[in-house]
Amino acid sequence: MTLKRLISRATNKNKFQSISDYADFCLLYLEFIKTQLQAVIVSRNENHYRFFQYKKDGSYNVTRPINSNLMLSYEDFEAAQSTFSAILNDIRGDESRKQANRKLLNDFIYTCQQSIGATLDALPSSKSNTARKINGDLFERFVRLIIKEVGVDVTDGTISVPVKINGTEAFKMNYQHDLIIQVDDIPIAIGSVKTSSKDRLDKIFIDKFLYSKLTDTETPHFAIFLNDVQRKGKDGKYGVNATFLPGHFKGYTIKLNPLDGVYYFDIRPNMITTDILKDQIKTFDHFLIKDVWEFQK
């Protein structure tokens, strides 16, 4: 498999219609990087992050940060496919709750999505906005497919919210959402799926606030993020910067309204240790194994 063919496949969203489509692409990418990279660069400040540098066929571009503690190798990914499917098919069973399987759940999805994102990093800088849009769209679709696979009725789309004046409906406001979890076609929870919280965090909190005010309901709102790190530095001397804004998150949680769940695949250390953050933010396995079912009670 050449990098050109990987790019062609990654930029065609029609190629990603099922979980197996994502897994198949991931295997192709993991096989490619075993022998076809110019270099693997270790982050200077957080050593478990890696950057893949392509050869001439990828214009010597350097990828986004890849967390080596989460990114599976070709061999480990191939061996994990049947276990991953079994976890999804019995997500509420005892086996899925085992720590090793919870980690596999997160790592498998992270590896699939980062394979797509890293492939798109080989595109020229003039196409960076296009690449970002494709990567985001495919991540949203992947998360929806995963949630559907465990037996939850979820879709994306527009919710029309009637606005009343003096008790009479005056007009409607339409809200586009990445995830709408339903029971008997009634929305019971609303979710946002983004590769990063950068430039998006404020809107998610405000969306919950406005929706609650307009509908006089307490419909849960949650957010799912892939990671919150970006590359910094130049000339091969690369490190990572965090893009998460803890002050904003805590301020909105306390003074506006808390979200009903925030989930990461690549969770940052301060999200595990800092007050408020550690109570509000979890890894994605918590959502699938426990929290999504709480919305339906």
C-alpha positions as CSV (number, residue, x, y, z in Angstrom):
1,M,0.0,0.0,0.0
2,T,1.4,3.4,-1.0
3,L,0.9,6.7,0.8
4,K,-0.8,8.0,-2.3
5,R,-3.4,5.2,-2.2
6,L,-3.9,5.7,1.6
7,I,-4.5,9.4,1.1
8,S,-7.0,8.7,-1.7
9,R,-8.9,6.3,0.5
10,A,-8.8,8.6,3.6
11,T,-10.2,11.6,1.6
12,N,-13.1,9.6,0.3
13,K,-15.7,9.5,3.1
14,N,-17.8,7.0,1.2
15,K,-15.1,4.4,2.1
16,F,-16.0,4.6,5.8
17,Q,-19.5,3.3,6.2
18,S,-19.0,0.6,8.9
19,I,-16.7,-0.1,11.9
20,S,-14.9,-2.7,9.8
21,D,-14.2,-0.1,7.2
22,Y,-12.3,2.0,9.8
23,A,-10.5,-1.1,11.1
24,D,-9.5,-2.2,7.5
25,F,-8.0,1.2,6.8
26,C,-6.2,1.3,10.1
27,L,-4.5,-2.1,9.4
28,L,-3.3,-0.7,6.0
29,Y,-1.9,2.4,7.7
30,L,-0.2,0.5,10.5
31,E,1.4,-1.8,8.0
32,F,2.6,1.1,6.0
33,I,4.3,2.9,8.9
34,K,6.3,-0.2,9.9
35,T,8.7,0.3,7.0
36,Q,7.8,3.4,5.0
37,L,8.5,6.4,7.3
38,Q,11.4,8.8,7.0
39,A,11.6,9.1,10.7
40,V,9.7,8.7,14.0
41,I,10.4,11.8,16.2
42,V,10.0,11.6,20.0
43,S,8.4,14.6,21.7
44,R,10.9,16.6,23.6
45,N,8.6,17.5,26.6
46,E,6.2,14.5,26.8
47,N,8.2,11.5,25.6
48,H,5.3,9.1,25.1
49,Y,4.2,11.3,22.1
50,R,5.6,10.5,18.7
51,F,5.5,12.3,15.4
52,F,5.7,10.4,12.1
53,Q,7.6,12.0,9.3
54,Y,6.8,10.9,5.7
55,K,9.3,10.5,2.9
56,K,9.2,12.4,-0.4
57,D,5.8,10.9,-1.3
58,G,4.4,12.8,1.7
59,S,6.5,16.0,1.1
60,Y,8.4,15.1,4.3
61,N,5.4,16.3,6.3
62,V,5.3,15.6,10.0
63,T,2.1,14.3,11.6
64,R,0.1,15.4,14.6
65,P,1.2,14.0,18.0
66,I,0.5,10.3,18.4
67,N,0.3,8.9,22.0
68,S,2.4,5.7,21.9
69,N,0.7,4.5,25.1
70,L,-2.6,4.4,23.1
71,M,-1.6,3.7,19.5
72,L,-1.6,0.0,18.8
73,S,1.0,-1.7,16.6
74,Y,-0.1,-3.6,13.5
75,E,0.3,-7.0,15.3
76,D,-1.6,-5.9,18.4
77,F,-4.4,-4.2,16.4
78,E,-4.9,-7.3,14.2
79,A,-5.0,-9.6,17.2
80,A,-7.4,-7.3,19.1
81,Q,-10.1,-7.1,16.4
82,S,-12.2,-10.1,17.6
83,T,-11.9,-9.0,21.2
84,F,-13.0,-5.5,20.3
85,S,-16.1,-6.8,18.5
86,A,-16.9,-9.0,21.5
87,I,-16.7,-6.1,23.9
88,L,-19.1,-4.0,21.8
89,N,-21.5,-6.9,21.5
90,D,-21.7,-7.4,25.2
91,I,-20.9,-3.9,26.5
92,R,-22.7,-4.3,29.8
93,G,-21.3,-7.7,30.5
94,D,-18.6,-8.5,33.1
95,E,-15.9,-9.1,30.5
96,S,-16.3,-5.6,29.1
97,R,-15.8,-4.1,32.6
98,K,-12.4,-5.6,33.0
99,Q,-9.7,-3.0,33.0
100,A,-7.7,-4.5,30.1
101,N,-10.8,-4.6,27.9
102,R,-11.8,-1.0,28.9
103,K,-8.3,0.1,27.8
104,L,-8.6,-1.9,24.6
105,L,-11.9,-0.2,23.8
106,N,-10.3,3.2,24.0
107,D,-7.0,2.3,22.3
108,F,-8.7,0.5,19.4
109,I,-10.8,3.5,18.5
110,Y,-8.0,6.0,19.1
111,T,-5.7,4.0,16.8
112,C,-8.3,3.9,14.0
113,Q,-9.0,7.6,14.1
114,Q,-5.4,8.7,14.4
115,S,-4.5,6.5,11.4
116,I,-6.9,8.6,9.4
117,G,-5.7,11.9,10.9
118,A,-2.1,11.1,10.4
119,T,-2.7,10.0,6.8
120,L,-4.4,13.4,6.1
121,D,-1.4,15.1,7.6
122,A,0.5,14.0,4.4
123,L,-1.6,16.4,2.4
124,P,-0.1,19.8,1.3
125,S,-0.7,22.7,3.7
126,S,-3.0,24.3,1.1
127,K,-5.5,21.5,1.9
128,S,-5.2,21.6,5.7
129,N,-8.7,23.0,6.1
130,T,-10.2,20.2,3.9
131,A,-8.2,17.6,5.8
132,R,-9.4,18.9,9.2
133,K,-13.0,18.8,8.0
134,I,-12.8,15.3,6.7
135,N,-11.1,14.1,9.8
136,G,-13.7,15.7,12.0
137,D,-16.6,14.3,10.0
138,L,-15.1,10.8,10.0
139,F,-14.6,10.9,13.8
140,E,-18.2,11.9,14.3
141,R,-19.4,9.1,12.1
142,F,-17.1,6.6,13.8
143,V,-18.4,7.5,17.2
144,R,-22.1,7.2,16.0
145,L,-21.3,3.7,14.6
146,I,-19.8,2.6,17.8
147,I,-22.7,3.8,19.9
148,K,-25.2,2.2,17.5
149,E,-23.2,-1.1,17.7
150,V,-23.8,-1.3,21.5
151,G,-27.6,-1.0,21.0
152,V,-28.3,2.7,21.5
153,D,-30.6,4.6,19.2
154,V,-28.5,7.5,18.0
155,T,-28.5,9.8,15.1
156,D,-27.3,13.2,14.0
157,G,-29.4,16.0,12.7
158,T,-31.4,19.0,13.5
159,I,-33.7,19.5,16.5
160,S,-36.4,22.2,16.0
161,V,-37.1,24.0,19.2
162,P,-40.3,26.0,19.5
163,V,-40.0,29.4,21.2
164,K,-43.1,30.6,22.9
165,I,-44.2,34.2,23.7
166,N,-47.0,34.6,26.3
167,G,-47.6,30.8,26.1
168,T,-48.0,30.8,22.3
169,E,-45.5,29.4,19.9
170,A,-44.1,32.4,18.0
171,F,-41.3,30.7,15.9
172,K,-38.8,27.9,16.0
173,M,-35.0,27.7,16.4
174,N,-33.1,24.9,14.7
175,Y,-30.1,23.3,16.4
176,Q,-27.7,21.0,14.5
177,H,-26.2,18.2,16.7
178,D,-23.6,15.5,16.2
179,L,-25.4,13.0,18.4
180,I,-29.0,12.8,19.3
181,I,-29.8,9.8,21.6
182,Q,-33.5,8.8,21.4
183,V,-36.1,6.6,23.0
184,D,-39.2,6.1,20.9
185,D,-38.1,9.0,18.7
186,I,-37.9,11.4,21.6
187,P,-34.4,13.0,22.2
188,I,-33.2,12.1,25.7
189,A,-29.6,13.3,25.4
190,I,-27.6,15.5,23.1
191,G,-23.9,15.1,22.3
192,S,-21.0,16.9,20.6
193,V,-18.2,14.9,19.0
194,K,-15.0,16.8,18.2
195,T,-11.4,15.8,17.6
196,S,-10.3,18.6,20.0
197,S,-12.0,21.0,22.4
198,K,-9.9,23.9,20.9
199,D,-12.2,26.8,19.9
200,R,-15.3,24.6,20.6
201,L,-15.6,24.3,24.4
202,D,-17.6,27.5,25.0
203,K,-20.2,26.6,22.4
204,I,-21.0,23.2,24.0
205,F,-21.7,24.7,27.4
206,I,-23.7,27.6,25.9
207,D,-25.7,25.1,23.7
208,K,-26.9,23.3,26.8
209,F,-27.8,26.5,28.6
210,L,-29.8,27.9,25.7
211,Y,-31.5,24.5,25.0
212,S,-32.5,24.2,28.6
213,K,-33.9,27.8,28.7
214,L,-35.8,27.5,25.4
215,T,-37.4,24.1,26.1
216,D,-37.8,24.3,29.9
217,T,-36.2,20.9,30.2
218,E,-33.0,19.5,31.7
219,T,-32.0,17.3,28.7
220,P,-28.5,16.0,29.3
221,H,-25.7,17.4,27.1
222,F,-22.4,15.6,26.8
223,A,-19.1,15.9,24.8
224,I,-16.7,13.4,23.3
225,F,-13.2,14.5,22.3
226,L,-10.3,12.5,20.8
227,N,-7.5,14.5,22.4
228,D,-6.3,18.0,23.3
229,V,-2.7,18.2,22.2
230,Q,-1.0,19.8,19.2
231,R,2.5,19.9,17.8
232,K,4.9,22.7,18.7
233,G,8.5,23.5,17.7
234,K,10.3,23.2,14.3
235,D,13.2,21.5,12.5
236,G,12.6,18.2,14.1
237,K,12.7,19.6,17.6
238,Y,9.1,19.0,18.3
239,G,7.1,18.8,21.5
240,V,3.4,19.1,22.4
241,N,1.1,21.8,23.7
242,A,-2.2,21.2,25.4
243,T,-5.1,22.9,23.8
244,F,-7.6,22.3,26.6
245,L,-8.5,25.4,28.6
246,P,-9.1,24.3,32.3
247,G,-10.0,27.8,33.5
248,H,-12.8,28.1,30.9
249,F,-14.0,24.6,31.6
250,K,-14.2,25.2,35.4
251,G,-15.7,28.6,35.0
252,Y,-18.5,27.4,32.8
253,T,-19.1,24.4,35.0
254,I,-19.5,26.5,38.1
255,K,-21.1,29.6,36.8
256,L,-23.2,28.5,33.8
257,N,-24.0,24.8,34.0
258,P,-22.1,21.6,34.2
259,L,-22.2,19.2,31.2
260,D,-23.6,15.7,31.8
261,G,-20.5,14.0,30.7
262,V,-17.2,14.8,29.1
263,Y,-15.1,12.0,27.6
264,Y,-11.6,11.7,26.1
265,F,-9.6,8.9,24.4
266,D,-6.3,10.7,25.1
267,I,-7.1,12.2,28.5
268,R,-4.7,14.8,29.9
269,P,-3.0,14.3,33.3
270,N,-4.6,17.4,34.9
271,M,-8.0,16.0,34.0
272,I,-7.3,13.1,36.4
273,T,-5.9,15.1,39.3
274,T,-7.4,18.6,39.3
275,D,-10.6,19.3,41.3
276,I,-13.7,19.8,39.2
277,L,-11.9,18.4,36.1
278,K,-11.5,14.9,37.7
279,D,-15.2,14.9,38.6
280,Q,-16.4,16.0,35.2
281,I,-14.0,14.3,32.7
282,K,-13.6,10.6,32.1
283,T,-12.2,8.3,29.4
284,F,-14.6,7.1,26.7
285,D,-15.1,3.6,28.1
286,H,-17.1,5.1,31.0
287,F,-19.6,6.5,28.5
288,L,-20.2,3.2,26.7
289,I,-20.2,0.9,29.7
290,K,-22.2,3.0,32.1
291,D,-23.1,6.6,31.5
292,V,-25.1,6.3,28.2
293,W,-27.4,3.8,29.8
294,E,-28.1,6.3,32.7
295,F,-29.5,8.7,30.2
296,Q,-32.2,6.2,29.3
297,K,-33.6,5.7,32.8
